[in-house]
Amino acid sequence: PNWNFVGLDCEVPEAGDYKTTFIGDVPVIVVRDDEGEVQVLENRCAHRGALVCLKRFGNARRLTCVYHAWSYDHRGKLVGLAFRNGVNGEGGMPAEFEPKRHGLRRAHVEVFCGLVFASFAGGLAPVEQHLGPEIAARVRRVFSKPVKVLGYGNQVLPNNWKLYTENVKDSYHASI
């Protein structure tokens, strides 16, 4: 059980704005809902587990899986599915199908000083308490004013793990 940093509040400023990231190895969607709250949802369709949002950033009125077009609102509630009643009276979902039981898995979310934290574990202490007074004070000092994203950068090393790991640890190899 732990809080995980998943992004900045300012990365999703408007309703429907989203970014994709991970909590550990679980893909998630950080999205601003229609009430202005930040939600964190598992980025796996409840139907067949396909990714719902494929792009790193975007804006969507509904979060719709490209595999079978199940669509969700910004709080992860299933709001539409193709062929629910079948075609020409054949097929479709059984009468006892309950859409409310097939939403996207929601994480607990807390925004602290513009930083968005999320966890799938319940019963966690508030983020500020989790960080402790010394770290919380430092976060407050650094994030005392609204943050603006100026850009993003990635570094890709075209090699395998062994080259990177051994070259910095083994004095026989040339270091980076």
C-alpha positions in Angstrom: 0.0 0.0 0.0 1.6 3.2 -1.2 0.8 6.5 -2.9 2.2 6.8 -6.4 3.0 10.0 -8.2 1.1 10.0 -11.5 1.4 13.5 -12.8 0.7 17.2 -12.3 -2.7 18.7 -11.8 -2.0 21.2 -14.6 -1.4 18.4 -17.2 -5.1 17.9 -17.3 -6.6 21.4 -17.1 -10.0 20.9 -18.8 -12.8 18.4 -18.5 -11.9 15.4 -20.7 -8.2 16.2 -20.7 -6.2 13.0 -20.0 -2.7 11.7 -19.8 -1.6 8.0 -19.7 1.0 6.7 -17.3 1.6 3.8 -15.0 1.2 2.8 -11.4 3.9 0.1 -11.2 3.2 -2.0 -14.3 -0.5 -1.1 -14.4 -1.4 1.4 -17.2 -3.6 4.2 -15.9 -5.5 7.2 -17.3 -5.2 10.5 -15.3 -8.3 12.4 -16.4 -10.2 15.6 -15.4 -13.9 14.8 -14.9 -16.9 17.0 -15.7 -17.0 18.3 -12.1 -13.3 19.4 -12.3 -11.9 16.6 -10.2 -8.9 14.5 -11.2 -9.6 10.8 -11.6 -7.2 7.9 -12.1 -8.6 4.9 -13.9 -7.0 1.7 -15.0 -6.3 1.9 -18.7 -7.7 -1.5 -19.4 -11.2 -2.1 -20.8 -13.4 -4.1 -18.5 -14.6 -6.2 -21.5 -11.4 -7.7 -22.9 -8.5 -5.8 -21.2 -7.4 -3.8 -24.2 -6.0 -0.3 -23.7 -8.7 2.4 -23.7 -6.5 5.4 -24.3 -3.7 4.8 -26.8 -2.2 8.3 -26.9 0.0 9.8 -24.1 -2.2 12.9 -23.9 -5.6 13.9 -25.3 -9.1 15.1 -24.7 -12.1 12.9 -25.0 -15.8 13.4 -24.3 -15.9 9.6 -23.6 -13.1 7.2 -23.0 -13.7 4.5 -25.7 -11.9 1.3 -26.2 -10.9 0.8 -29.8 -11.3 -3.0 -29.6 -15.1 -3.4 -29.1 -16.1 0.3 -28.6 -17.1 0.0 -24.9 -17.2 3.6 -23.7 -16.7 5.1 -20.2 -17.3 8.5 -18.7 -14.5 10.4 -17.0 -15.2 8.6 -13.7 -14.8 5.2 -15.3 -18.5 4.3 -15.4 -19.5 2.2 -18.4 -21.9 4.4 -20.4 -22.1 2.6 -23.8 -21.4 -0.6 -25.6 -21.9 -1.7 -29.1 -24.6 -4.2 -29.9 -25.8 -4.5 -26.3 -29.2 -5.6 -27.6 -27.7 -7.6 -30.5 -28.4 -7.2 -34.2 -31.8 -7.9 -35.6 -33.0 -9.5 -32.4 -30.0 -11.9 -32.2 -27.1 -11.9 -29.8 -26.3 -9.1 -27.4 -25.8 -9.0 -23.7 -27.9 -11.2 -21.4 -30.9 -9.5 -19.6 -29.1 -9.6 -16.3 -26.1 -7.6 -17.6 -25.4 -4.7 -15.3 -23.3 -1.9 -16.8 -22.5 -0.5 -13.3 -20.6 -3.6 -12.5 -18.3 -3.2 -15.6 -16.6 0.1 -15.2 -12.9 0.9 -15.2 -11.1 0.2 -12.0 -10.7 3.4 -10.1 -7.8 4.4 -8.0 -7.9 6.5 -4.8 -6.6 10.0 -5.8 -5.2 12.9 -3.8 -3.8 16.1 -5.1 -1.2 17.7 -2.9 0.3 21.1 -4.0 -0.6 20.3 -7.6 1.0 16.9 -7.6 -1.4 14.0 -8.3 -1.0 10.8 -6.3 -3.0 7.6 -6.7 -3.2 4.2 -5.3 -5.3 1.1 -5.8 -4.8 0.3 -2.1 -7.4 1.5 0.4 -7.0 2.8 3.9 -3.9 4.9 3.2 -3.0 7.9 5.3 -3.4 11.2 3.5 -0.5 12.1 1.2 0.8 14.9 3.4 0.9 12.6 6.4 2.4 9.8 4.3 5.2 12.1 3.1 5.9 13.3 6.7 6.2 16.9 7.9 9.8 17.5 6.6 9.1 16.3 3.0 5.6 17.9 2.9 7.2 21.3 3.9 9.8 20.9 1.1 7.1 20.1 -1.4 5.1 23.1 -0.3 8.1 25.3 -0.7 8.9 24.1 -4.2 5.2 24.1 -5.3 4.2 27.4 -3.7 2.9 28.8 -6.9 0.9 27.2 -9.8 3.0 25.0 -12.1 3.1 25.3 -15.8 4.5 22.5 -18.0 7.0 23.9 -20.5 7.7 20.6 -22.3 8.6 17.0 -22.0 11.7 15.1 -22.7 12.6 11.5 -23.0 15.9 9.7 -23.2 16.2 6.4 -25.0 19.3 4.3 -24.8 19.4 1.9 -27.8 20.9 -1.0 -25.9 20.0 -3.8 -23.5 20.0 -3.6 -19.7 23.4 -5.3 -19.4 25.3 -2.6 -21.3 23.9 0.1 -19.1 24.1 -1.8 -15.8 27.6 -3.3 -16.2 29.3 -0.3 -17.7 28.6 1.8 -14.6 29.4 -1.0 -12.1 32.3 -2.9 -13.6 35.6 -1.0 -13.7 36.8 -3.4 -16.4 34.4 -1.9 -18.9 34.6 1.7 -20.0 32.1 3.8 -17.9 29.5 6.0 -19.4 
